[in-house]
Amino acid sequence: MGKGDLRTRRGKIYNGSYGKTRPGRVKKKEEGAAKGAPRTRK
């Protein structure tokens, strides 16, 4: 439950990733279709 925990908002900010806890920028038409390659852990 800190910087290393990717399930928390702080962990996502530290890792630079997005998800349920930290939604990224939402596009108007392609909300769910904009899935990129999964990020690797540091």
N, CA, C and O of each residue as an XYZ file, in Angstrom:
168
protein
N       0.829     -1.183      0.000
C       0.000      0.000      0.000
C       0.875      1.249      0.000
O       0.830      2.066      0.920
N       1.647      1.366     -1.028
C       2.502      2.536     -1.155
C       2.898      2.714     -2.604
O       2.145      2.382     -3.519
N       4.088      3.242     -2.795
C       4.551      3.506     -4.160
C       4.717      2.247     -4.994
O       4.524      2.285     -6.209
N       5.067      1.146     -4.375
C       5.295     -0.085     -5.119
C       4.024     -0.871     -5.439
O       4.056     -1.812     -6.233
N       2.913     -0.487     -4.823
C       1.656     -1.210     -5.010
C       0.891     -0.637     -6.196
O       0.354      0.468     -6.117
N       0.839     -1.395     -7.304
C       0.191     -0.912     -8.529
C      -1.328     -0.902     -8.438
O      -1.992     -0.432     -9.362
N      -1.889     -1.406     -7.354
C      -3.347     -1.381     -7.191
C      -3.823     -0.061     -6.604
O      -5.018      0.233     -6.637
N      -2.910      0.736     -6.070
C      -3.298      2.011     -5.478
C      -3.006      3.151     -6.438
O      -2.193      3.024     -7.353
N      -3.680      4.259     -6.212
C      -3.493      5.448     -7.061
C      -2.044      5.936     -7.006
O      -1.458      6.270     -8.035
N      -1.475      5.976     -5.808
C      -0.096      6.449     -5.652
C       0.887      5.547     -6.394
O       1.851      6.023     -6.993
N       0.633      4.252     -6.346
C       1.491      3.307     -7.058
C       1.411      3.491     -8.559
O       2.417      3.358     -9.256
N       0.218      3.799     -9.067
C       0.043      4.028    -10.499
C       0.736      5.314    -10.931
O       1.357      5.354    -11.993
N       0.638      6.358    -10.125
C       1.326      7.619    -10.427
C       2.832      7.392    -10.456
O       3.521      7.880    -11.352
N       3.344      6.649     -9.471
C       4.773      6.357     -9.386
C       5.248      5.559    -10.594
O       6.323      5.823    -11.131
N       4.446      4.580    -11.023
C       4.810      3.724    -12.146
C       4.517      4.371    -13.494
O       5.077      3.975    -14.517
N       3.634      5.371    -13.488
C       3.269      6.046    -14.726
C       2.261      5.271    -15.552
O       2.247      5.382    -16.778
N       1.409      4.479    -14.888
C       0.410      3.684    -15.604
C      -0.991      4.147    -15.227
O      -1.176      4.942    -14.306
N      -1.962      3.636    -15.954
C      -3.362      3.994    -15.721
C      -4.183      2.735    -15.524
O      -3.747      1.639    -15.878
N      -5.371      2.891    -14.959
C      -6.265      1.757    -14.743
C      -7.540      2.205    -14.073
O      -7.947      3.358    -14.212
N      -8.179      1.299    -13.345
C      -9.429      1.621    -12.650
C      -9.231      2.710    -11.600
O     -10.014      3.656    -11.514
N      -8.189      2.564    -10.816
C      -7.953      3.521     -9.730
C      -7.481      4.866    -10.246
O      -7.744      5.899     -9.630
N      -6.782      4.859    -11.377
C      -6.282      6.101    -11.960
C      -6.604      6.117    -13.451
O      -5.783      5.713    -14.274
N      -7.805      6.586    -13.794
C      -8.188      6.595    -15.203
C      -7.317      7.551    -16.013
O      -6.948      8.630    -15.549
N      -7.001      7.131    -17.220
C      -6.211      7.985    -18.100
C      -7.091      8.979    -18.813
O      -8.239      9.189    -18.420
N      -6.573      9.590    -19.850
C      -7.343     10.556    -20.624
C      -8.391      9.812    -21.446
O      -8.066      8.889    -22.192
N      -9.635     10.218    -21.304
C     -10.738      9.559    -22.001
C     -10.989     10.257    -23.334
O     -11.174     11.473    -23.386
N     -10.994      9.472    -24.411
C     -11.300     10.015    -25.733
C     -12.805      9.992    -25.941
O     -13.501      9.172    -25.342
N     -13.313     10.881    -26.779
C     -14.758     11.038    -26.979
C     -15.438      9.774    -27.512
O     -16.399      9.296    -26.909
N     -14.959      9.230    -28.627
C     -15.641      8.098    -29.258
C     -15.096      6.747    -28.810
O     -15.869      5.819    -28.571
N     -13.765      6.624    -28.692
C     -13.142      5.332    -28.405
C     -12.782      5.193    -26.932
O     -11.613      5.280    -26.558
N     -13.786      4.977    -26.109
C     -13.504      4.826    -24.684
C     -12.866      3.482    -24.371
O     -11.750      3.433    -23.854
N     -13.560      2.386    -24.680
C     -13.061      1.057    -24.333
C     -12.131      0.477    -25.373
O     -11.389     -0.459    -25.073
N     -12.147      1.004    -26.591
C     -11.361      0.412    -27.678
C      -9.894      0.834    -27.637
O      -9.062      0.251    -28.332
N      -9.577      1.833    -26.835
C      -8.209      2.351    -26.816
C      -7.351      1.595    -25.789
O      -6.880      2.183    -24.816
N      -7.157      0.316    -26.009
C      -6.307     -0.477    -25.114
C      -4.947     -0.660    -25.752
O      -4.839     -1.247    -26.829
N      -3.901     -0.161    -25.096
C      -2.549     -0.298    -25.625
C      -1.881     -1.558    -25.094
O      -2.532     -2.411    -24.491
N      -0.607     -1.665    -25.319
C       0.165     -2.805    -24.803
C       0.302     -2.664    -23.294
O       0.496     -1.551    -22.803
N       0.208     -3.759    -22.544
C       0.323     -3.678    -21.101
C       1.731     -3.261    -20.671
O       2.725     -3.728    -21.227
N       1.802     -2.391    -19.689
C       3.090     -1.912    -19.201
C       3.745     -2.973    -18.329
O       3.062     -3.766    -17.680
N       5.060     -2.982    -18.319
C       5.784     -3.916    -17.458
C       6.115     -3.235    -16.149
O       6.237     -2.012    -16.083
N       6.259     -4.027    -15.121
C       6.599     -3.471    -13.807
C       8.052     -3.049    -13.787
O       8.896     -3.613    -14.483
N       8.326     -2.033    -12.964
C       9.709     -1.549    -12.829
C      10.514     -2.485    -11.960
O      11.700     -2.247    -11.729
